């Protein structure tokens, strides 16, 4: 870690996409006031609902409802901590208790209505906060905190109680933290540490302890928001607020569930616009984790693949463990932007260097081979028989004298090197002590990132505790894996930030002519026939084969002549989802007699299976290409999502797909394709020509627009297969399924 000793989900998905306007003015973005270019797809301000939390973290007046100084009472310890915190932030504390004249020598009032002046923050030490919230509505208090448990985390009855609490909060005009929260926001933070700080958000207070304790290793923390059940204030509110604070270098989050997926994306977008990294542990990768998280905070964890994709879209760095959270957040908070992606591994042992390099390369880090000239320079101080191409093995002895610093400086002077990592697997004084000091001294004279992995399990050595942790410029880790995870996140976030364009700036603001055509095709609560689904695609400019819907054998022959042989014939009906399994598809028909017979076969099968038809499609037979699938589904957290993957029969066998949450731009559409395991098929394999990637990307973007404009009306869309033809020839939707809401 970089140390320094100096210095309620709504079920209306259309509502989920739109952040309601509040009383706060929209904040500035990139130094400019929010205006028409900071609007969502409905034309409302993107960030208007974000609360100003200054008076929460730095109040001038605080009321403690249920304050106590009686020995042995839980509220007494809490009151004592709040009193100490109020003194530190310079706030006046008012105890509130119906039967006490004073608490800790401070005059007490019987009820919130008796407070002598308006307060910024009310802390509720009561088992049922609902009546107090209703009383606070008359006092113009800005914020309240409810510690009480027994709400949504306990099941249906508790969820109903939380809904009543949330409704009362909304009527009151105040903002509430909790319920089921704790005292973490009122901890004592060290004020003797310099540099950018970590702001911490946790839904489970205990899970934030490792990050908070990093202060003892010299890492600065500025805020801690324990969000609990999020009846009102949620993680997204704090991400948005922390992203605006000049002292915050990174935001670390422990998230069990999201209250509103769209609010989270807006908050992540706000942080991305300002270049503030967000690092998150998100529970719910497995069914067990999701179930446990729900019982803890009553939150929805969401479909993990969608959550994962949404986080990547907005640059949120997802890690698995609390140790990764603390190390990655610490590095991202303090490290300067990299000048190059190249990583050099430098060690006093060839085995150590090889081991670390294997792991780093497998994780995707770039370990460029140093130039012959640079290798010759390093061999001035390192014996010729040692490999210095990268990893650099010094053999041990040069570390103990003046040569050690020369080697480090020479590596850092290479313009292709952005990161130097030195794994020290165990203390070997005085050699390891000298190496640590040389690394610290070199780091002070460069803008490049210097990382050390101190592998000793003891951790009491002076080289570690004093030299490395005493440096504000060296990033120190205890494990190879955490170092690699953090460095990869640092480099990836830098690339992300340099190219980031907010998708909300590019999202459609008004309905297109396609939308009006599509709306006329929608049938609420019904599945569309293939013919109608393809008309929906045509409305959005997505190419489909030449085809005609016919209702007689004679008409099918005429249609085949117009479409052009060979043809494909399919039964078309609103209740048909899997036509092939029922024998309701005939391909490669080349004559009128085959077409006539096929029509009779299809209608006979439909009658036998008791499947109503709206007719039979006579379709152009499209040349083969790469079969893909593009679709829309509804996620309970994020609303509409767009998926692309390998199609045809492979869709259910390989399950090779990528997902994004609209809105997104062309870069994300192309990124989806790069995530596919079968991506090479699109580039052309075994002599096949490359597929028309531009046409595929265009289809994905048109489907995205459809998903946004028909949100609330389109439940599901499945284009499978989408035949992607060779480069320059386009893509054709051979089949489609659409379900209306």
C-alpha positions in Angstrom: 0.0 0.0 0.0 1.1 3.6 -0.5 2.0 4.8 3.0 2.8 8.2 4.4 3.7 9.3 7.8 4.3 12.8 6.6 2.1 15.1 6.1 -36.2 0.5 -2.9 -35.8 -0.8 -6.2 -38.8 0.4 -8.3 -40.5 -2.1 -10.5 -41.2 0.6 -13.1 -38.1 0.3 -15.4 -38.9 3.6 -17.0 -38.7 5.3 -13.6 -35.5 3.4 -12.9 -33.9 5.1 -15.9 -34.9 8.6 -14.8 -33.5 10.3 -11.7 -36.1 12.5 -10.2 -35.4 16.2 -9.9 -34.7 17.4 -6.4 -34.3 20.8 -4.8 -30.5 20.9 -5.2 -29.1 22.6 -8.3 -27.3 20.3 -10.7 -23.6 20.4 -9.9 -20.8 21.5 -12.2 -19.3 19.0 -14.5 -15.6 19.6 -15.6 -15.8 23.0 -14.1 -18.9 24.1 -15.9 -22.5 24.4 -14.6 -24.8 21.6 -15.5 -27.2 22.7 -18.2 -28.9 21.0 -21.2 -25.9 18.8 -21.9 -26.2 17.2 -18.4 -29.7 15.7 -19.1 -30.9 12.2 -19.1 -32.9 10.6 -22.0 -36.0 12.2 -20.7 -34.5 15.7 -20.7 -34.2 16.0 -16.9 -31.0 17.0 -15.2 -28.7 14.0 -14.6 -27.5 15.0 -11.2 -30.3 17.1 -9.8 -31.2 14.6 -7.1 -27.7 14.4 -5.5 -27.7 15.8 -2.0 -25.2 18.2 -0.6 -23.7 16.2 2.2 -21.4 18.8 3.7 -23.8 19.4 6.6 -24.0 15.7 7.3 -20.2 15.2 7.6 -19.5 18.7 9.1 -22.7 19.8 10.9 -22.9 22.9 13.0 -25.7 21.6 15.3 -26.5 18.0 16.2 -29.4 16.5 18.1 -29.1 13.1 19.7 -32.6 11.6 20.3 -32.5 9.1 23.0 -29.2 10.4 24.5 -28.1 8.7 27.7 -25.3 8.9 30.3 -26.6 6.0 32.5 -23.9 3.4 33.1 -24.4 0.1 31.4 -26.9 1.5 28.8 -25.9 0.9 25.1 -27.0 4.5 24.3 -24.5 5.9 26.7 -21.5 4.7 24.8 -23.0 5.9 21.6 -23.8 9.3 23.1 -20.2 9.6 24.4 -18.8 8.9 21.0 -21.1 11.4 19.4 -20.1 14.0 21.9 -16.4 13.5 21.2 -17.1 13.6 17.4 -19.1 16.8 17.7 -16.3 18.5 19.5 -13.8 17.4 16.8 -15.9 18.8 14.0 -16.9 21.9 15.9 -20.6 21.1 16.3 -23.0 21.9 19.2 -24.7 18.9 20.5 -28.3 18.9 21.9 -29.3 15.8 23.9 -33.0 14.9 23.5 -34.7 12.7 26.1 -38.2 12.9 27.7 -37.2 12.2 31.3 -33.7 13.6 31.7 -32.7 17.1 32.6 -29.1 16.7 31.4 -26.8 14.2 29.7 -23.1 14.4 30.4 -23.7 17.8 31.9 -25.4 19.2 28.8 -29.0 20.4 29.3 -31.5 18.0 27.8 -34.7 18.8 25.9 -37.7 16.5 26.1 -38.6 16.4 22.4 -37.3 17.5 19.1 -40.0 20.2 19.0 -38.3 21.8 22.0 -34.9 22.2 20.3 -33.8 25.9 20.7 -32.6 26.2 17.1 -32.6 24.3 13.8 -30.2 21.4 13.7 -28.3 20.0 10.7 -28.2 16.4 11.9 -30.4 14.3 14.1 -29.1 10.9 15.4 -31.9 8.6 16.4 -31.0 6.2 19.2 -34.6 4.8 19.4 -36.0 1.4 18.4 -38.7 2.8 16.2 -37.5 5.9 14.3 -40.8 6.4 12.4 -42.5 8.6 15.0 -39.4 10.7 15.4 -39.1 11.2 11.6 -42.6 12.6 11.6 -41.8 15.0 14.5 -38.6 16.1 12.7 -40.6 17.1 9.6 -41.6 20.3 11.5 -38.0 21.2 12.5 -36.4 21.6 9.1 -33.6 19.3 10.0 -31.4 18.4 7.0 -30.2 14.9 7.9 -31.0 12.0 10.2 -29.3 8.7 11.1 -31.3 5.7 12.2 -29.4 2.9 13.9 -32.4 0.6 14.5 -32.5 -2.8 12.9 -35.5 -5.1 12.2 -36.4 -3.7 8.8 -36.0 -5.0 5.2 -33.2 -7.3 6.3 -35.7 -9.4 8.3 -38.2 -10.3 5.6 -41.6 -9.1 4.3 -42.9 -7.6 7.5 -39.7 -5.6 8.0 -39.7 -4.5 4.4 -43.2 -3.1 4.9 -42.0 -1.2 7.9 -39.0 0.1 5.9 -41.4 1.3 3.2 -43.4 3.2 5.7 -40.2 4.8 7.1 -39.0 5.7 3.6 -42.4 7.3 2.8 -42.3 9.4 6.0 -38.7 10.5 5.1 -39.9 11.6 1.7 -42.7 13.6 3.2 -40.5 15.2 5.8 -38.0 16.7 3.3 -35.0 15.5 5.3 -32.4 12.9 4.2 -31.9 9.7 6.2 -28.9 7.4 6.6 -30.0 3.9 7.5 -31.8 2.2 9.1 -29.6 -0.7 10.3 -26.5 1.4 10.2 -23.9 2.2 12.8 -21.4 4.8 14.1 -18.8 4.5 11.4 -19.5 7.9 10.0 -18.5 9.4 13.4 -15.1 7.7 13.7 -11.9 9.5 14.6 -9.8 10.0 11.5 -6.1 10.8 11.6 -5.4 14.3 10.6 -1.6 14.1 10.5 -1.5 12.3 7.1 -0.9 14.0 3.8 -1.8 13.3 0.2 -5.1 12.2 -1.5 -7.4 10.2 0.7 -9.7 7.2 0.4 -13.4 7.8 1.0 -15.1 4.6 2.2 -18.6 3.3 1.7 -19.9 0.1 3.3 -23.2 -1.5 3.7 -21.7 -3.7 6.4 -19.7 -1.6 8.9 -17.4 -4.5 10.0 -16.4 -5.1 6.4 -14.9 -1.6 6.2 -12.6 -2.1 9.2 -9.6 -3.3 7.2 -9.7 -0.2 5.0 -10.2 2.1 8.0 -7.2 0.5 9.9 -4.9 1.4 7.0 -4.5 4.8 8.6 -2.1 3.0 11.0 0.0 2.2 8.0 0.0 5.8 6.8 -2.8 5.7 4.3 -5.2 8.7 4.7 -9.0 8.3 5.0 -11.3 11.2 4.8 -14.9 9.8 5.1 -16.8 6.7 6.0 -20.4 6.2 4.9 -22.1 3.1 6.4 -25.2 3.0 4.3 -27.1 0.1 6.0 -30.5 -0.7 4.4 -30.6 2.5 2.3 -34.2 3.4 2.9 -33.2 6.9 1.6 -29.6 7.8 1.2 -27.8 5.1 -0.8 -24.2 4.3 -2.0 -24.8 6.2 -5.2 -25.4 9.5 -3.3 -22.1 9.1 -1.4 -20.1 8.2 -4.6 -21.5 11.3 -6.3 -20.6 13.4 -3.2 -17.1 12.0 -2.7 -16.2 12.4 -6.3 -16.6 16.2 -5.8 -14.3 16.4 -2.8 -10.9 17.7 -3.6 -9.1 15.6 -1.0 -10.6 12.3 -2.2 -8.2 10.3 -4.5 -10.2 7.1 -4.6 -13.5 5.7 -3.4 -13.6 2.3 -1.8 -16.9 0.5 -1.6 -18.3 -2.7 0.0 -21.6 -3.2 -1.7 -24.1 -6.0 -0.8 -26.9 -4.8 -3.1 -28.0 -1.8 -5.0 -31.1 0.2 -4.3 -31.4 1.5 -7.8 -29.1 0.4 -10.7 -29.6 3.6 -12.7 -28.7 5.8 -9.8 -25.5 3.8 -9.3 -24.5 4.2 -13.0 -25.1 8.0 -12.8 -22.9 8.1 -9.7 -20.2 6.0 -11.4 -20.4 8.3 -14.4 -19.9 11.3 -12.2 -16.8 9.8 -10.7 -15.5 8.8 -14.2 -16.0 12.3 -15.5 -13.8 13.6 -12.8 -11.2 10.8 -13.0 -11.9 9.6 -9.5 -11.4 5.8 -9.3 -14.1 3.7 -7.6 -13.0 0.3 -6.3 -15.7 -2.1 -5.1 -16.3 -5.4 -3.5 -19.7 -6.4 -4.8 -21.3 -9.4 -3.0 -23.6 -11.7 -5.0 -21.4 -13.7 -7.4 -23.0 -16.9 -6.1 -26.6 -17.8 -5.1 -25.4 -18.2 -1.5 -23.7 -14.8 -1.4 -26.7 -13.2 -2.9 -29.1 -14.8 -0.4 -26.9 -13.9 2.6 -26.5 -10.3 1.4 -30.3 -10.0 1.1 -30.7 -11.2 4.7 -28.2 -8.7 5.9 -29.4 -5.5 4.3 -32.5 -6.4 2.5 -31.0 -5.4 -0.8 -31.2 -6.8 -4.3 -27.8 -8.1 -5.5 -28.8 -8.2 -9.1 -27.8 -10.6 -11.9 -24.0 -10.7 -11.4 -23.1 -10.7 -15.1 -25.1 -7.5 -15.6 -23.6 -5.9 -12.5 -20.1 -6.8 -13.6 -20.6 -5.4 -17.1 -22.2 -2.2 -15.8 -19.3 -1.6 -13.5 -16.8 -2.1 -16.3 -18.7 0.3 -18.5 -18.2 3.1 -16.0 -14.7 2.3 -14.9 -15.6 0.8 -11.5 -12.9 -1.6 -10.5 -14.4 -4.7 -9.0 -12.2 -6.8 -6.7 -13.1 -9.9 -4.7 -11.4 -9.5 -1.3 -11.1 -6.9 1.4 -7.3 -7.1 1.1 -7.6 -6.3 -2.6 -10.0 -3.5 -1.8 -7.6 -1.8 0.6 -4.4 -2.3 -1.5 -6.0 -1.3 -4.8 -7.8 1.7 -3.4 -4.6 2.9 -1.7 -2.6 2.6 -4.9 -5.2 4.4 -7.0 -5.7 7.2 -4.5 -2.0 8.1 -4.4 -0.3 7.0 -7.7 0.3 9.6 -10.4 -0.9 8.9 -13.9 1.4 6.4 -15.7 3.7 7.7 -18.4 3.8 4.2 -20.1 2.2 0.8 -19.7 5.5 -1.1 -19.5 6.2 -3.0 -16.3 9.7 -4.1 -15.3 10.2 -6.7 -12.6 13.5 -6.3 -10.7 14.7 -8.7 -8.1 17.8 -10.1 -6.3 16.7 -13.6 -7.3 16.2 -15.1 -10.8 13.6 -17.4 -9.3 11.6 -14.6 -7.7 11.7 -12.6 -10.9 10.5 -15.5 -13.1 7.7 -16.4 -10.7 6.4 -12.9 -10.4 6.7 -12.3 -14.2 4.7 -15.4 -15.0 1.9 -14.3 -12.8 2.0 -10.7 -14.0 2.0 -11.7 -17.7 -0.9 -14.1 -17.2 -2.8 -11.3 -15.6 -2.4 -9.2 -18.7 0.4 -6.8 -17.6 2.8 -5.8 -20.3 6.5 -6.8 -19.5 8.3 -5.4 -22.5 11.8 -6.7 -23.4 14.3 -4.0 -22.6 16.3 -2.7 -25.6 19.8 -4.0 -26.3 21.2 -0.6 -25.3 19.4 -0.6 -22.0 20.6 -4.2 -21.3 24.2 -3.2 -22.1 23.8 -0.3 -19.6 22.6 -2.6 -16.9 25.4 -5.0 -17.5 27.8 -2.2 -16.4 26.7 -3.1 -12.9 25.2 -6.6 -13.3 27.3 -9.6 -14.3 27.0 -10.5 -18.0 25.8 -14.1 -17.3 22.6 -12.8 -15.7 19.4 -12.0 -17.7 18.5 -8.3 -17.6 16.0 -8.3 -20.5 12.9 -8.2 -18.1 12.7 -9.5 -15.5 16.0 -8.0 -14.4 18.1 -10.3 -12.1 20.9 -8.5 -10.4 22.3 -11.6 -8.7 22.2 -10.1 -5.2 25.6 -8.6 -4.7 25.1 -5.2 -6.6 22.3 -4.4 -4.1 24.7 -4.0 -1.3 26.7 -1.1 -2.7 26.5 1.9 -4.9 25.5 -0.2 -7.9 22.0 -0.9 -6.5 20.8 2.7 -6.9 22.4 3.0 -10.4 20.4 0.0 -11.6 17.1 1.3 -10.3 17.6 4.7 -11.8 18.6 3.2 -15.2 15.4 1.1 -15.3 13.2 4.1 -14.4 14.9 6.2 -17.1 13.6 4.0 -19.8 10.7 5.8 -21.6 8.9 2.5 -22.2 8.8 1.8 -18.4 5.9 3.1 -16.4 6.0 0.8 -13.4 8.9 -0.8 -11.5 8.0 -3.7 -9.3 10.5 -5.2 -6.9 9.4 -8.4 -5.1 11.4 -9.0 -1.9 10.3 -12.4 -0.8 11.9 -12.2 2.7 14.2 -10.0 4.8 17.9 -10.6 4.1 19.6 -7.8 6.0 21.6 -5.8 5.3 21.0 -6.5 1.6 17.2 -6.1 1.8 17.5 -3.0 4.0 19.7 -1.3 1.5 17.5 -2.3 -1.4 14.4 -0.9 0.3 16.1 2.4 1.0 17.4 2.7 -2.6 13.9 2.1 -3.9 12.4 4.7 -1.6 15.1 7.3 -2.6 14.6 6.6 -6.3 10.8 6.8 -6.0 11.2 10.3 -4.5 13.0 11.5 -7.7 10.6 10.0 -10.3 7.0 10.4 -11.4 6.9 6.7 -12.2 5.3 4.1 -10.0 7.6 2.1 -7.8 6.0 -1.0 -6.1 7.5 -3.3 -3.5 6.2 -6.7 -2.4 7.4 -7.3 1.1 6.9 -11.1 1.5 7.9 -11.6 5.1 4.9 -12.9 7.2 6.4 -11.1 10.3 6.0 -7.5 9.1 7.9 -6.0 12.0 11.1 -5.4 10.2 12.4 -1.9 10.1 12.9 -2.0 6.4 9.1 -2.6 6.1 7.6 -0.7 9.0 9.8 2.4 8.8 11.5 2.6 5.3 8.8 1.4 3.0 5.7 2.4 4.9 7.3 5.7 5.8 7.4 6.6 2.1 4.6 8.5 0.4 5.9 7.4 -3.0 6.4 3.7 -2.8 3.5 1.4 -3.0 4.1 -1.5 -0.7 2.2 -4.9 -0.8 2.4 -8.1 1.2 1.4 -10.5 -1.6 2.2 -10.9 -5.3 -1.5 -11.2 -6.3 -2.5 -8.0 -4.6 0.3 -6.1 -6.2 -0.6 -7.4 -9.7 -4.3 -6.7 -9.1 -3.6 -3.1 -8.0 -1.1 -2.3 -10.8 -3.4 -3.7 -13.4 -6.3 -1.6 -12.1 -4.0 1.5 -12.1 -3.0 1.1 -15.7 -6.5 0.1 -16.9 -8.2 3.0 -15.1 -5.7 5.4 -16.6 -6.5 4.1 -20.1 -10.2 4.2 -19.3 -10.0 7.8 -18.1 -8.1 9.0 -21.1 -10.8 7.8 -23.5 -13.9 8.1 -21.4 -16.9 9.8 -22.8 -20.0 9.8 -20.8 -22.7 7.7 -22.5 -25.3 10.0 -21.1 -23.9 12.8 -23.3 -24.6 10.6 -26.4 -27.9 9.0 -25.3 -31.0 9.8 -27.4 -32.9 12.7 -26.0 -36.0 12.4 -28.1 -38.0 9.6 -29.7 -37.1 8.8 -33.3 -39.4 8.2 -36.3 -38.5 4.6 -35.8 -40.1 4.7 -32.3 -43.5 5.8 -33.7 -43.5 3.0 -36.3 -42.5 0.5 -33.7 -45.1 1.6 -31.2 -47.8 0.7 -33.7 -46.6 -2.9 -33.8 -46.5 -3.4 -30.0 -49.1 -5.7 -28.5 -49.1 -5.3 -24.7 -48.6 -8.6 -22.8 -48.1 -10.6 -26.0 -45.4 -12.2 -28.0 -45.1 -11.0 -31.6 -45.0 -13.4 -34.5 -41.7 -13.6 -36.4 -43.3 -11.5 -39.2 -44.3 -8.7 -36.8 -40.9 -8.9 -34.9 -39.1 -8.4 -38.2 -41.3 -5.4 -39.0 -40.1 -4.1 -35.6 -36.5 -4.6 -36.7 -37.2 -2.9 -40.1 -38.6 0.1 -38.2 -35.1 0.6 -36.6 -33.2 0.1 -39.8 -32.1 -3.5 -39.1 -31.8 -5.5 -42.3 -34.0 -8.6 -42.7 -34.3 -11.0 -45.7 -36.7 -10.3 -48.5 -39.8 -12.2 -47.5 -43.6 -12.3 -47.9 -46.3 -13.6 -45.5 -48.7 -15.8 -47.4 -51.9 -17.8 -46.4 -52.3 -20.2 -49.3 -50.2 -22.6 -51.3 -50.7 -20.7 -54.5 -49.7 -17.4 -52.8 -46.5 -19.1 -51.5 -45.5 -20.1 -55.1 -46.0 -16.5 -56.3 -44.1 -15.1 -53.3 -41.2 -17.5 -54.0 -41.0 -16.2 -57.5 -40.8 -12.6 -56.3 -38.4 -13.3 -53.5 -36.1 -15.5 -55.7 -35.1 -19.1 -55.5 -33.8 -20.8 -53.4 -36.1 -19.9 -50.5 -36.8 -20.7 -46.9 -40.3 -21.2 -45.6 -41.4 -20.8 -41.9 -44.6 -21.0 -40.0 -45.3 -17.6 -38.5 -47.4 -17.2 -35.3 -47.4 -15.3 -32.1 -47.1 -18.5 -30.0 -44.2 -19.9 -31.9 -40.8 -19.6 -30.2 -38.9 -22.7 -31.3 -40.0 -23.5 -34.8 -37.2 -25.8 -35.8 -37.9 -28.3 -33.0 -41.5 -28.7 -34.3 -40.4 -29.1 -37.9 -41.9 -25.7 -38.9 -38.9 -24.6 -41.0 -38.1 -25.7 -44.5 -34.8 -24.6 -46.2 -33.3 -24.8 -49.6 -36.5 -25.0 -51.7 -35.7 -24.6 -55.4 -39.0 -25.2 -57.2 -42.7 -24.4 -57.2 -43.6 -27.9 -56.3 -41.3 -28.0 -53.3 -42.8 -24.6 -52.2 -46.3 -25.9 -52.6 -45.6 -29.1 -50.7 -43.7 -27.2 -48.0 -46.7 -24.9 -47.4 -49.0 -27.9 -46.9 -46.5 -29.6 -44.6 -46.1 -26.5 -42.4 -49.8 -25.9 -42.1 -50.5 -29.6 -41.4 -47.9 -29.7 -38.6 -49.3 -26.5 -37.1 -52.8 -27.9 -37.0 -51.6 -31.2 -35.5 -49.6 -29.2 -32.8 -52.6 -26.9 -32.3 -50.5 -23.8 -33.0 -52.4 -20.9 -34.5 -50.6 -19.2 -37.4 -50.9 -15.8 -39.0 -49.4 -17.3 -42.1 -46.3 -18.8 -43.7 -43.2 -16.7 -44.4 -41.5 -17.2 -47.7 -38.0 -15.9 -47.2 -34.9 -15.1 -49.2 -32.1 -17.7 -48.5 -29.1 -15.7 -47.2 -25.6 -16.7 -47.9 -23.7 -18.2 -44.9 -21.7 -16.1 -42.6 -21.0 -16.0 -38.8 -24.2 -16.6 -36.8 -24.6 -14.2 -33.9 -27.3 -13.4 -31.5 -28.3 -9.9 -30.4 -31.0 -9.4 -27.8 -32.7 -7.2 -25.2 -33.7 -8.4 -21.7 -35.0 -6.6 -18.6 -32.8 -6.6 -15.5 -34.6 -5.9 -12.2 -31.9 -3.4 -11.2 -30.8 -1.7 -14.4 -33.8 -2.0 -16.7 -33.1 -2.9 -20.3 -29.8 -4.6 -21.1 -28.3 -5.5 -24.5 -26.6 -8.8 -25.2 -24.4 -10.0 -28.1 -22.9 -13.5 -28.5 -22.4 -16.4 -30.8 -25.7 -17.4 -32.2 -27.5 -20.3 -33.9 -27.3 -23.6 -32.0 -24.1 -22.4 -30.3 -26.0 -19.9 -28.1 -27.3 -22.6 -25.8 -24.2 -24.8 -26.0 -21.3 -22.3 -25.5 -23.2 -19.6 -23.7 -20.6 -17.1 -25.1 -22.1 -13.6 -24.7 -21.4 -10.1 -23.5 -23.8 -7.7 -22.0 -24.1 -3.9 -21.5 -26.5 -1.5 -19.9 -27.8 1.3 -22.2 -26.9 3.9 -22.9 -23.4 3.1 -24.3 -21.4 4.2 -27.4 -19.7 2.5 -30.2 -16.5 1.8 -28.1 -18.5 -0.3 -25.7 -20.2 -2.1 -28.5 -16.9 -3.1 -29.9 -15.6 -4.0 -26.5 -18.5 -6.4 -26.1 -17.2 -8.3 -29.2 -13.6 -8.5 -27.7 -15.0 -10.2 -24.6 -16.4 -13.2 -26.6 -14.4 -16.4 -26.4 -15.3 -17.1 -30.0 -14.2 -13.6 -31.2 -11.7 -15.2 -33.7 -14.7 -16.5 -35.7 -15.5 -12.9 -36.6 -11.9 -12.3 -37.8 -12.0 -15.2 -40.2 -10.7 -18.7 -39.5 -9.7 -21.7 -41.6 -9.8 -19.6 -44.8 -13.1 -17.9 -44.2 -13.2 -14.2 -44.8 -13.4 -11.7 -41.9 -17.0 -10.8 -40.9 -18.5 -7.3 -41.3 -17.8 -6.1 -37.8 -19.0 -2.6 -38.6 -22.4 -3.9 -39.6 -22.6 -6.0 -36.4 -21.7 -3.0 -34.2 -24.3 -1.0 -36.1 -27.0 -3.6 -35.3 -26.0 -3.6 -31.6 -26.3 0.2 -31.4 -29.7 0.1 -33.2 -31.0 -2.5 -30.9 -29.8 -0.4 -28.0 -31.8 2.6 -29.3 -34.8 0.3 -29.5 -34.3 -0.9 -25.9 -34.1 2.7 -24.7 -37.1 4.1 -26.7 -39.4 1.1 -26.1 -38.4 0.7 -22.4 -41.6 -0.1 -20.6 -43.1 -1.6 -23.7 -40.5 -4.2 -24.9 -39.9 -7.0 -22.4 -37.6 -9.2 -24.5 -36.0 -9.2 -28.0 -34.0 -12.1 -29.5 -32.4 -11.8 -32.9 -31.1 -15.3 -33.6 -29.4 -15.9 -35.8 -28.1 -12.6 -37.0 -26.1 -13.6 -40.0 -23.0 -11.5 -40.2 -21.7 -11.6 -43.8 -18.2 -11.0 -45.0 -16.7 -7.6 -44.6 -18.6 -4.9 -46.5 -21.7 -7.0 -47.1 -23.6 -6.2 -43.9 -25.6 -8.3 -41.4 -29.1 -9.9 -41.8 -31.5 -10.8 -39.1 -32.8 -14.3 -40.2 -35.1 -14.8 -37.2 -36.5 -12.7 -34.4 -38.6 -13.1 -31.3 -40.1 -10.1 -29.5 -42.2 -10.0 -26.3 -44.2 -7.0 -25.3 -44.7 -5.9 -21.7 
